[in-house]
Amino acid sequence: MAADREKNSAAGAVSGPHPARPPGGRGVLESGFRIMRALPAADERRQVSSLAEITAIPRTTVFRLLVQLRQNKAVELRADGRWAVSAHVLRLGSPAHPFDGIRTGANRVLQELREQTGATVSLVTAAGASLIALEMIPGREELPIDAYAGVEIPDLTAAAIVLDPRHKRSPRNRPFAAAVDEQDLVAGVTCYARLLTMPDAQQASLQIATSARRRAENFAANVQRAGNALEALAAAKITQPG
Protein backbone atom coordinates (compact mmCIF):
# COMPACT_ATOMS: atom_id res chain seq x y z
CA MET A 1 0.00 0.00 0.00
CA ALA A 2 2.82 2.44 0.84
CA ALA A 3 4.43 1.70 -2.52
CA ASP A 4 1.11 2.39 -4.28
CA ARG A 5 0.76 5.72 -2.49
CA GLU A 6 4.31 6.66 -3.50
CA LYS A 7 3.59 5.68 -7.11
CA ASN A 8 0.33 7.61 -7.27
CA SER A 9 1.90 10.67 -5.67
CA ALA A 10 4.84 10.61 -8.10
CA ALA A 11 2.53 10.31 -11.10
CA GLY A 12 0.36 13.14 -9.81
CA ALA A 13 3.36 15.38 -9.38
CA VAL A 14 4.01 15.19 -13.11
CA SER A 15 0.58 14.84 -14.70
CA GLY A 16 -1.51 16.96 -12.32
CA PRO A 17 -1.50 20.74 -11.89
CA HIS A 18 1.98 22.20 -11.89
CA PRO A 19 3.06 22.60 -8.25
CA ALA A 20 4.35 25.86 -6.89
CA ARG A 21 8.08 26.18 -7.27
CA PRO A 22 10.18 26.05 -4.13
CA PRO A 23 12.02 29.22 -3.27
CA GLY A 24 14.61 30.20 -5.89
CA GLY A 25 18.31 30.63 -5.49
CA ARG A 26 21.30 28.56 -4.62
CA GLY A 27 19.47 26.61 -1.91
CA VAL A 28 17.24 24.99 -4.55
CA LEU A 29 20.28 23.97 -6.60
CA GLU A 30 22.01 22.45 -3.59
CA SER A 31 18.83 20.58 -2.62
CA GLY A 32 18.54 19.25 -6.17
CA PHE A 33 22.10 17.95 -6.02
CA ARG A 34 21.37 16.25 -2.70
CA ILE A 35 18.34 14.50 -4.14
CA MET A 36 20.25 13.30 -7.20
CA ARG A 37 23.07 11.93 -5.02
CA ALA A 38 20.58 10.19 -2.71
CA LEU A 39 18.32 8.75 -5.41
CA PRO A 40 20.28 5.52 -6.02
CA ALA A 41 20.19 4.73 -2.28
CA ALA A 42 16.49 5.50 -1.74
CA ASP A 43 14.11 2.68 -0.83
CA GLU A 44 12.14 2.01 -4.03
CA ARG A 45 9.14 0.76 -2.05
CA ARG A 46 8.67 4.22 -0.53
CA GLN A 47 11.01 6.23 -2.69
CA VAL A 48 9.98 9.83 -2.10
CA SER A 49 9.59 9.39 1.64
CA SER A 50 12.97 7.70 1.72
CA LEU A 51 14.54 10.62 -0.17
CA ALA A 52 13.03 13.02 2.34
CA GLU A 53 14.56 11.04 5.21
CA ILE A 54 18.00 10.76 3.59
CA THR A 55 18.26 14.41 2.57
CA ALA A 56 16.30 16.03 5.43
CA ILE A 57 14.25 17.87 2.81
CA PRO A 58 10.46 18.00 3.40
CA ARG A 59 8.56 15.39 1.38
CA THR A 60 6.47 17.96 -0.49
CA THR A 61 9.63 19.84 -1.48
CA VAL A 62 11.20 16.59 -2.69
CA PHE A 63 8.25 16.21 -5.09
CA ARG A 64 8.67 19.74 -6.41
CA LEU A 65 12.41 19.36 -6.91
CA LEU A 66 11.99 16.02 -8.69
CA VAL A 67 9.61 17.66 -11.12
CA GLN A 68 12.11 20.46 -11.80
CA LEU A 69 14.97 17.99 -12.20
CA ARG A 70 12.87 16.00 -14.65
CA GLN A 71 12.14 19.12 -16.69
CA ASN A 72 15.91 19.68 -16.90
CA LYS A 73 16.54 16.03 -17.92
CA ALA A 74 18.50 15.28 -14.76
CA VAL A 75 16.05 12.61 -13.54
CA GLU A 76 13.34 10.58 -15.23
CA LEU A 77 10.07 8.98 -14.17
CA ARG A 78 10.04 5.33 -15.19
CA ALA A 79 7.00 3.44 -16.44
CA ASP A 80 6.62 1.77 -13.02
CA GLY A 81 6.26 5.19 -11.36
CA ARG A 82 9.76 5.24 -9.85
CA TRP A 83 12.20 8.10 -10.15
CA ALA A 84 15.71 7.46 -11.47
CA VAL A 85 18.78 9.50 -12.36
CA SER A 86 18.54 9.97 -16.14
CA ALA A 87 20.78 8.15 -18.60
CA HIS A 88 21.86 11.62 -19.66
CA VAL A 89 23.48 12.13 -16.25
CA LEU A 90 24.62 8.55 -15.71
CA ARG A 91 26.99 8.95 -18.64
CA LEU A 92 29.04 11.17 -16.35
CA GLY A 93 30.10 8.08 -14.43
CA SER A 94 31.68 6.53 -17.51
CA PRO A 95 35.28 5.36 -16.89
CA ALA A 96 36.32 7.20 -20.05
CA HIS A 97 36.00 10.58 -18.41
CA PRO A 98 39.36 12.35 -18.05
CA PHE A 99 38.83 13.37 -14.39
CA ASP A 100 38.10 9.95 -12.93
CA GLY A 101 40.35 9.44 -9.93
CA ILE A 102 41.02 13.15 -9.39
CA ARG A 103 37.51 14.56 -9.02
CA THR A 104 38.10 15.61 -5.42
CA GLY A 105 41.18 17.59 -6.36
CA ALA A 106 39.49 18.97 -9.46
CA ASN A 107 36.50 20.12 -7.42
CA ARG A 108 38.82 22.00 -5.08
CA VAL A 109 40.26 23.86 -8.08
CA LEU A 110 36.76 24.68 -9.32
CA GLN A 111 35.64 25.88 -5.89
CA GLU A 112 38.70 28.11 -5.59
CA LEU A 113 38.04 29.59 -9.05
CA ARG A 114 34.45 30.27 -8.05
CA GLU A 115 35.60 32.03 -4.87
CA GLN A 116 38.10 34.15 -6.81
CA THR A 117 35.67 35.24 -9.53
CA GLY A 118 32.14 34.80 -8.16
CA ALA A 119 31.35 33.18 -11.52
CA THR A 120 29.44 30.02 -12.34
CA VAL A 121 32.22 27.51 -13.02
CA SER A 122 31.85 24.42 -15.20
CA LEU A 123 34.02 21.57 -16.36
CA VAL A 124 32.81 20.45 -19.78
CA THR A 125 33.56 17.23 -21.64
CA ALA A 126 32.15 15.26 -24.55
CA ALA A 127 29.54 12.55 -23.95
CA GLY A 128 28.87 10.91 -27.29
CA ALA A 129 27.81 13.59 -29.72
CA SER A 130 26.91 16.02 -26.94
CA LEU A 131 28.83 18.25 -24.56
CA ILE A 132 28.02 17.79 -20.88
CA ALA A 133 28.92 19.76 -17.77
CA LEU A 134 30.82 17.13 -15.82
CA GLU A 135 30.82 19.52 -12.86
CA MET A 136 29.10 22.88 -12.46
CA ILE A 137 29.21 25.19 -9.45
CA PRO A 138 26.71 28.07 -9.41
CA GLY A 139 28.21 31.51 -8.90
CA ARG A 140 27.21 34.38 -6.66
CA GLU A 141 25.02 35.94 -9.36
CA GLU A 142 21.62 34.71 -10.51
CA LEU A 143 22.05 33.94 -14.22
CA PRO A 144 19.31 32.85 -16.67
CA ILE A 145 21.01 29.52 -17.35
CA ASP A 146 20.70 25.95 -16.09
CA ALA A 147 23.52 25.43 -13.61
CA TYR A 148 23.86 21.84 -12.44
CA ALA A 149 26.16 18.91 -13.14
CA GLY A 150 24.94 16.91 -16.12
CA VAL A 151 23.33 19.75 -18.05
CA GLU A 152 23.89 19.63 -21.81
CA ILE A 153 26.04 22.48 -23.10
CA PRO A 154 24.84 24.26 -26.29
CA ASP A 155 26.94 23.96 -29.42
CA LEU A 156 28.13 27.57 -29.61
CA THR A 157 29.11 28.29 -26.04
CA ALA A 158 32.70 29.33 -25.36
CA ALA A 159 33.38 25.80 -24.07
CA ALA A 160 32.12 24.29 -27.32
CA ILE A 161 34.21 26.71 -29.39
CA VAL A 162 37.46 25.54 -27.80
CA LEU A 163 36.54 21.85 -27.99
CA ASP A 164 35.39 21.77 -31.61
CA PRO A 165 38.19 22.03 -34.20
CA ARG A 166 35.69 23.36 -36.73
CA HIS A 167 35.80 26.67 -34.85
CA LYS A 168 39.57 27.17 -35.12
CA ARG A 169 39.10 30.41 -37.08
CA SER A 170 36.22 31.78 -35.03
CA PRO A 171 36.51 35.48 -34.14
CA ARG A 172 35.53 34.45 -30.62
CA ASN A 173 38.84 32.60 -30.11
CA ARG A 174 41.36 34.11 -27.72
CA PRO A 175 45.05 33.45 -26.98
CA PHE A 176 46.12 30.42 -24.95
CA ALA A 177 43.47 28.04 -26.35
CA ALA A 178 40.57 30.12 -25.06
CA ALA A 179 37.28 31.47 -26.39
CA VAL A 180 34.57 33.90 -25.30
CA ASP A 181 30.83 34.27 -25.43
CA GLU A 182 29.86 37.93 -25.31
CA GLN A 183 26.08 37.49 -24.96
CA ASP A 184 26.12 35.49 -28.20
CA LEU A 185 23.73 32.88 -26.80
CA VAL A 186 21.98 34.43 -23.80
CA ALA A 187 21.38 38.14 -23.34
CA GLY A 188 23.15 39.44 -20.27
CA VAL A 189 25.49 36.43 -19.91
CA THR A 190 29.17 36.27 -20.86
CA CYS A 191 31.51 33.27 -20.77
CA TYR A 192 35.23 32.59 -20.98
CA ALA A 193 36.51 29.06 -21.61
CA ARG A 194 39.92 27.48 -21.79
CA LEU A 195 40.83 24.17 -23.45
CA LEU A 196 42.24 21.47 -21.17
CA THR A 197 44.58 18.97 -22.78
CA MET A 198 44.60 15.78 -20.76
CA PRO A 199 46.68 12.59 -20.90
CA ASP A 200 45.92 10.09 -23.69
CA ALA A 201 44.86 12.96 -25.98
CA GLN A 202 41.63 13.53 -24.04
CA GLN A 203 40.25 17.05 -23.91
CA ALA A 204 37.91 19.04 -21.73
CA SER A 205 37.04 22.68 -21.22
CA LEU A 206 37.02 24.90 -18.16
CA GLN A 207 34.40 27.65 -18.44
CA ILE A 208 33.13 30.49 -16.30
CA ALA A 209 29.91 32.44 -16.80
CA THR A 210 29.16 35.91 -15.43
CA SER A 211 26.73 38.73 -16.01
CA ALA A 212 27.59 41.05 -18.89
CA ARG A 213 28.37 43.89 -16.51
CA ARG A 214 31.29 41.90 -15.07
CA ARG A 215 32.50 40.28 -18.34
CA ALA A 216 33.90 36.79 -17.92
CA GLU A 217 36.98 37.64 -19.99
CA ASN A 218 38.11 39.99 -17.22
CA PHE A 219 38.94 36.83 -15.24
CA ALA A 220 40.97 35.17 -18.00
CA ALA A 221 44.11 34.95 -15.87
CA ASN A 222 42.23 33.15 -13.08
CA VAL A 223 40.79 30.63 -15.54
CA GLN A 224 44.17 30.03 -17.14
CA ARG A 225 45.79 29.35 -13.75
CA ALA A 226 42.98 27.00 -12.77
CA GLY A 227 43.33 25.22 -16.10
CA ASN A 228 47.04 24.72 -15.48
CA ALA A 229 46.24 23.23 -12.07
CA LEU A 230 43.70 20.79 -13.56
CA GLU A 231 46.13 19.66 -16.25
CA ALA A 232 48.82 19.14 -13.60
CA LEU A 233 46.42 17.01 -11.52
CA ALA A 234 45.60 14.84 -14.52
CA ALA A 235 49.29 14.45 -15.43
CA ALA A 236 50.18 13.52 -11.84
CA LYS A 237 47.51 10.81 -11.82
CA ILE A 238 49.13 9.18 -14.86
CA THR A 239 52.63 9.29 -13.39
CA GLN A 240 51.69 7.90 -9.99
CA PRO A 241 53.04 4.38 -9.43
CA GLY A 242 50.44 1.66 -9.83
C-alpha positions as CSV (number, residue, x, y, z in Angstrom):
1,M,0.0,0.0,0.0
2,A,2.8,2.4,0.8
3,A,4.4,1.7,-2.5
4,D,1.1,2.4,-4.3
5,R,0.8,5.7,-2.5
6,E,4.3,6.7,-3.5
7,K,3.6,5.7,-7.1
8,N,0.3,7.6,-7.3
9,S,1.9,10.7,-5.7
10,A,4.8,10.6,-8.1
11,A,2.5,10.3,-11.1
12,G,0.4,13.1,-9.8
13,A,3.4,15.4,-9.4
14,V,4.0,15.2,-13.1
15,S,0.6,14.8,-14.7
16,G,-1.5,17.0,-12.3
17,P,-1.5,20.7,-11.9
18,H,2.0,22.2,-11.9
19,P,3.1,22.6,-8.2
20,A,4.3,25.9,-6.9
21,R,8.1,26.2,-7.3
22,P,10.2,26.0,-4.1
23,P,12.0,29.2,-3.3
24,G,14.6,30.2,-5.9
25,G,18.3,30.6,-5.5
26,R,21.3,28.6,-4.6
27,G,19.5,26.6,-1.9
28,V,17.2,25.0,-4.5
29,L,20.3,24.0,-6.6
30,E,22.0,22.5,-3.6
31,S,18.8,20.6,-2.6
32,G,18.5,19.3,-6.2
33,F,22.1,18.0,-6.0
34,R,21.4,16.3,-2.7
35,I,18.3,14.5,-4.1
36,M,20.3,13.3,-7.2
37,R,23.1,11.9,-5.0
38,A,20.6,10.2,-2.7
39,L,18.3,8.8,-5.4
40,P,20.3,5.5,-6.0
41,A,20.2,4.7,-2.3
42,A,16.5,5.5,-1.7
43,D,14.1,2.7,-0.8
44,E,12.1,2.0,-4.0
45,R,9.1,0.8,-2.1
46,R,8.7,4.2,-0.5
47,Q,11.0,6.2,-2.7
48,V,10.0,9.8,-2.1
49,S,9.6,9.4,1.6
50,S,13.0,7.7,1.7
51,L,14.5,10.6,-0.2
52,A,13.0,13.0,2.3
53,E,14.6,11.0,5.2
54,I,18.0,10.8,3.6
55,T,18.3,14.4,2.6
56,A,16.3,16.0,5.4
57,I,14.2,17.9,2.8
58,P,10.5,18.0,3.4
59,R,8.6,15.4,1.4
60,T,6.5,18.0,-0.5
61,T,9.6,19.8,-1.5
62,V,11.2,16.6,-2.7
63,F,8.2,16.2,-5.1
64,R,8.7,19.7,-6.4
65,L,12.4,19.4,-6.9
66,L,12.0,16.0,-8.7
67,V,9.6,17.7,-11.1
68,Q,12.1,20.5,-11.8
69,L,15.0,18.0,-12.2
70,R,12.9,16.0,-14.7
71,Q,12.1,19.1,-16.7
72,N,15.9,19.7,-16.9
73,K,16.5,16.0,-17.9
74,A,18.5,15.3,-14.8
75,V,16.1,12.6,-13.5
76,E,13.3,10.6,-15.2
77,L,10.1,9.0,-14.2
78,R,10.0,5.3,-15.2
79,A,7.0,3.4,-16.4
80,D,6.6,1.8,-13.0
81,G,6.3,5.2,-11.4
82,R,9.8,5.2,-9.8
83,W,12.2,8.1,-10.2
84,A,15.7,7.5,-11.5
85,V,18.8,9.5,-12.4
86,S,18.5,10.0,-16.1
87,A,20.8,8.1,-18.6
88,H,21.9,11.6,-19.7
89,V,23.5,12.1,-16.3
90,L,24.6,8.5,-15.7
91,R,27.0,8.9,-18.6
92,L,29.0,11.2,-16.4
93,G,30.1,8.1,-14.4
94,S,31.7,6.5,-17.5
95,P,35.3,5.4,-16.9
96,A,36.3,7.2,-20.1
97,H,36.0,10.6,-18.4
98,P,39.4,12.3,-18.0
99,F,38.8,13.4,-14.4
100,D,38.1,10.0,-12.9
101,G,40.4,9.4,-9.9
102,I,41.0,13.2,-9.4
103,R,37.5,14.6,-9.0
104,T,38.1,15.6,-5.4
105,G,41.2,17.6,-6.4
106,A,39.5,19.0,-9.5
107,N,36.5,20.1,-7.4
108,R,38.8,22.0,-5.1
109,V,40.3,23.9,-8.1
110,L,36.8,24.7,-9.3
111,Q,35.6,25.9,-5.9
112,E,38.7,28.1,-5.6
113,L,38.0,29.6,-9.0
114,R,34.5,30.3,-8.0
115,E,35.6,32.0,-4.9
116,Q,38.1,34.2,-6.8
117,T,35.7,35.2,-9.5
118,G,32.1,34.8,-8.2
119,A,31.4,33.2,-11.5
120,T,29.4,30.0,-12.3
121,V,32.2,27.5,-13.0
122,S,31.9,24.4,-15.2
123,L,34.0,21.6,-16.4
124,V,32.8,20.5,-19.8
125,T,33.6,17.2,-21.6
126,A,32.2,15.3,-24.6
127,A,29.5,12.6,-24.0
128,G,28.9,10.9,-27.3
129,A,27.8,13.6,-29.7
130,S,26.9,16.0,-26.9
131,L,28.8,18.3,-24.6
132,I,28.0,17.8,-20.9
133,A,28.9,19.8,-17.8
134,L,30.8,17.1,-15.8
135,E,30.8,19.5,-12.9
136,M,29.1,22.9,-12.5
137,I,29.2,25.2,-9.4
138,P,26.7,28.1,-9.4
139,G,28.2,31.5,-8.9
140,R,27.2,34.4,-6.7
141,E,25.0,35.9,-9.4
142,E,21.6,34.7,-10.5
143,L,22.0,33.9,-14.2
144,P,19.3,32.9,-16.7
145,I,21.0,29.5,-17.4
146,D,20.7,25.9,-16.1
147,A,23.5,25.4,-13.6
148,Y,23.9,21.8,-12.4
149,A,26.2,18.9,-13.1
150,G,24.9,16.9,-16.1
151,V,23.3,19.7,-18.1
152,E,23.9,19.6,-21.8
153,I,26.0,22.5,-23.1
154,P,24.8,24.3,-26.3
155,D,26.9,24.0,-29.4
156,L,28.1,27.6,-29.6
157,T,29.1,28.3,-26.0
158,A,32.7,29.3,-25.4
159,A,33.4,25.8,-24.1
160,A,32.1,24.3,-27.3
161,I,34.2,26.7,-29.4
162,V,37.5,25.5,-27.8
163,L,36.5,21.8,-28.0
164,D,35.4,21.8,-31.6
165,P,38.2,22.0,-34.2
166,R,35.7,23.4,-36.7
167,H,35.8,26.7,-34.8
168,K,39.6,27.2,-35.1
169,R,39.1,30.4,-37.1
170,S,36.2,31.8,-35.0
171,P,36.5,35.5,-34.1
172,R,35.5,34.4,-30.6
173,N,38.8,32.6,-30.1
174,R,41.4,34.1,-27.7
175,P,45.1,33.5,-27.0
176,F,46.1,30.4,-24.9
177,A,43.5,28.0,-26.3
178,A,40.6,30.1,-25.1
179,A,37.3,31.5,-26.4
180,V,34.6,33.9,-25.3
181,D,30.8,34.3,-25.4
182,E,29.9,37.9,-25.3
183,Q,26.1,37.5,-25.0
184,D,26.1,35.5,-28.2
185,L,23.7,32.9,-26.8
186,V,22.0,34.4,-23.8
187,A,21.4,38.1,-23.3
188,G,23.2,39.4,-20.3
189,V,25.5,36.4,-19.9
190,T,29.2,36.3,-20.9
191,C,31.5,33.3,-20.8
192,Y,35.2,32.6,-21.0
193,A,36.5,29.1,-21.6
194,R,39.9,27.5,-21.8
195,L,40.8,24.2,-23.5
196,L,42.2,21.5,-21.2
197,T,44.6,19.0,-22.8
198,M,44.6,15.8,-20.8
199,P,46.7,12.6,-20.9
200,D,45.9,10.1,-23.7
201,A,44.9,13.0,-26.0
202,Q,41.6,13.5,-24.0
203,Q,40.3,17.1,-23.9
204,A,37.9,19.0,-21.7
205,S,37.0,22.7,-21.2
206,L,37.0,24.9,-18.2
207,Q,34.4,27.6,-18.4
208,I,33.1,30.5,-16.3
209,A,29.9,32.4,-16.8
210,T,29.2,35.9,-15.4
211,S,26.7,38.7,-16.0
212,A,27.6,41.0,-18.9
213,R,28.4,43.9,-16.5
214,R,31.3,41.9,-15.1
215,R,32.5,40.3,-18.3
216,A,33.9,36.8,-17.9
217,E,37.0,37.6,-20.0
218,N,38.1,40.0,-17.2
219,F,38.9,36.8,-15.2
220,A,41.0,35.2,-18.0
221,A,44.1,34.9,-15.9
222,N,42.2,33.1,-13.1
223,V,40.8,30.6,-15.5
224,Q,44.2,30.0,-17.1
225,R,45.8,29.4,-13.7
226,A,43.0,27.0,-12.8
227,G,43.3,25.2,-16.1
228,N,47.0,24.7,-15.5
229,A,46.2,23.2,-12.1
230,L,43.7,20.8,-13.6
231,E,46.1,19.7,-16.2
232,A,48.8,19.1,-13.6
233,L,46.4,17.0,-11.5
234,A,45.6,14.8,-14.5
235,A,49.3,14.4,-15.4
236,A,50.2,13.5,-11.8
237,K,47.5,10.8,-11.8
238,I,49.1,9.2,-14.9
239,T,52.6,9.3,-13.4
240,Q,51.7,7.9,-10.0
241,P,53.0,4.4,-9.4
242,G,50.4,1.7,-9.8
